[in-house]
Amino acid sequence: MPAKHTVCITEAQVYTLSHNGIERDATVLERQDGKAYVHYLNSDKRLDEWVPESNLTIVENKYVPENLPRDRKRHGALSETSDLSSFVDGVSTTSGEVVMTEEDYDLEHHKRISARRNFDVVQFGHWQIKTWYVTSLPVFSCGEILENDNDDAQSSLLRLHGRTLDVMAGGITRGHASGVASTLWVCEMCFKYMHDGLTWESHQRSCHVMHPPGRKVYQRGAHTIWEVDGGEAKLYCQCLSLFGKLFIDVKTLYFDTENFMYYVLTDASAKRDHMIGFFSKEKVSYDDYNLACILTLPPYQRKGYGMLMIEFSKIGTPERPLSDLGLRSYLAYWVATIVRVFRRVLSITPPGVSKIVHHGSLLELFTSSPPSEPDGRRRKRTKGWEGEAGDRCEFADKFLDDPVFTSLRSLETTANPDGSAHTHVYSRCTLQDIARVTHLREEDAAFALNEIGLLNRRITLQDSGTVLDGGDRECIVFTREMIEHIAVERNVKPPCMNLAYVLLPDDFGTSRR
């Protein structure tokens, strides 16, 4: 019999206060020195903050239950504002008690000790960034151990990380006093962490790391993606994971990096490759996950860098559960991928072709050239998207043999009385076909189609004039006009990644384009 725990359900008083000009309900997690640390109901805990107690107003006779088993939340049986009596019905031993599995009990214990951030801000290079979640750093900082950056010091820190894993199991975390910002100091190149500014400044003068300790797998303009083996650069990946935990709530692995590959996106500036974001993936995933966690640093968010990393991770699906920001990013990627494919499938001419002229049996395709500088050369910059090299002028006739462009298509040309003709393009495909040409999982493609409203366009094949064996069958019908409307509504942009700039390893272990 699996271990069970009987836990007494507690209730938290609900308060109301103004958050960004909007009245919100919240619960108090901690009180100190006239301030309260509050959690806004039905909101991500990265929004939790200290507020003056005078700003809180009690909502009479309104409470929310705590100690909620994970499966009850997952299946939507209970939200933070649900009635307690509806929750305990059927699972309680006595009034106000609930039976939890060993896993749920451990998760509840972890939720309690990580309810409040242990660092308010992180000093990362010249950025001072507000943290989102609690991280699990050792009591001592890297700077206190790595004064001499040698093998013995590296081994000492690795052993410290191992001991910290045991300390975490005991529920010990580093706290701070309310009202005083607790700052973590992190080197922007090697990710070694310090608890004071003097140690950090000393380390900054002696750190000679110029880029992540891996090989280049993508380079375009100022942007480079580095592949780092978690088994070979273990300390770097451990520190990177601990830093990422400040902004990733669902990340649980920090020290066991041997089974993961890390892909670090950098921007070349002042002869150093500074990190913009990273993602990790298992070396062997039995669930075919192509991504374990992904992070774009807050100063660089909403600029397309996350989409670049998602596109680079390519075939597969991300590890579940997805955070709210992760789901939003992946939904945008799935929708954009489907829209771009159907834009091509439902077009008469290949992408970028404005006119087709026949000369005997040959085709002459007319395309437009990309803009250039007055002297014919494109000016290169060294920072951000401005550092991207311009796309080369590709010959559009290569798309005529593109399976994505030619498969699932049929063209119907009808003559007009005046001797001219008009052509319509049709595509009949299944969900499996869509998943195949977009390199998405069927469930991901179906989720995206439902989110943009295309699954609501259902008719029977008999109504559409098509008859198949097996009687009436439902199908979904949409047009190129609908696709263009979705593209505008969802602000679909061209892909961020260009396959021409992916660096592939050859047989000798070096890289070539």
ZINOR-V740946 format. One record per run of one state. SS is the DSSP state (helix for helix, strand for strand, loop for the rest). FROM is the first residue (numbers start at 1). LEN is the number of residues. If there is no record, write none. Layout:
# ZINOR-V740946
ss & from & len
SS & FROM & LEN
SS & FROM & LEN
This chain:
# ZINOR-V740946
ss & from & len
loop & 1 & 3
strand & 4 & 5
loop & 9 & 2
strand & 11 & 9
loop & 20 & 2
strand & 22 & 11
loop & 33 & 2
strand & 35 & 6
loop & 41 & 4
helix & 45 & 3
loop & 48 & 1
strand & 49 & 4
helix & 53 & 3
loop & 56 & 1
strand & 57 & 9
loop & 66 & 4
helix & 70 & 5
loop & 75 & 9
helix & 84 & 5
loop & 89 & 8
strand & 97 & 5
helix & 102 & 12
loop & 114 & 7
strand & 121 & 4
loop & 125 & 2
strand & 127 & 4
loop & 131 & 11
helix & 142 & 4
loop & 146 & 5
helix & 151 & 19
loop & 170 & 13
strand & 183 & 4
loop & 187 & 6
strand & 193 & 2
loop & 195 & 2
helix & 197 & 10
loop & 207 & 8
strand & 215 & 6
loop & 221 & 2
strand & 223 & 7
loop & 230 & 4
helix & 234 & 11
loop & 245 & 15
strand & 260 & 10
loop & 270 & 2
strand & 272 & 11
loop & 283 & 6
strand & 289 & 3
loop & 292 & 1
strand & 293 & 4
loop & 297 & 1
helix & 298 & 3
loop & 301 & 4
helix & 305 & 9
loop & 314 & 3
strand & 317 & 2
loop & 319 & 5
helix & 324 & 22
loop & 346 & 7
strand & 353 & 7
loop & 360 & 2
strand & 362 & 6
loop & 368 & 16
helix & 384 & 4
loop & 388 & 8
helix & 396 & 6
loop & 402 & 1
helix & 403 & 4
loop & 407 & 3
strand & 410 & 6
loop & 416 & 5
strand & 421 & 6
loop & 427 & 4
helix & 431 & 8
loop & 439 & 3
helix & 442 & 10
loop & 452 & 2
helix & 454 & 3
loop & 457 & 1
strand & 458 & 3
loop & 461 & 13
strand & 474 & 3
loop & 477 & 3
helix & 480 & 10
loop & 490 & 9
helix & 499 & 3
strand & 502 & 1
loop & 503 & 1
strand & 504 & 2
loop & 506 & 5
strand & 511 & 2
loop & 513 & 1
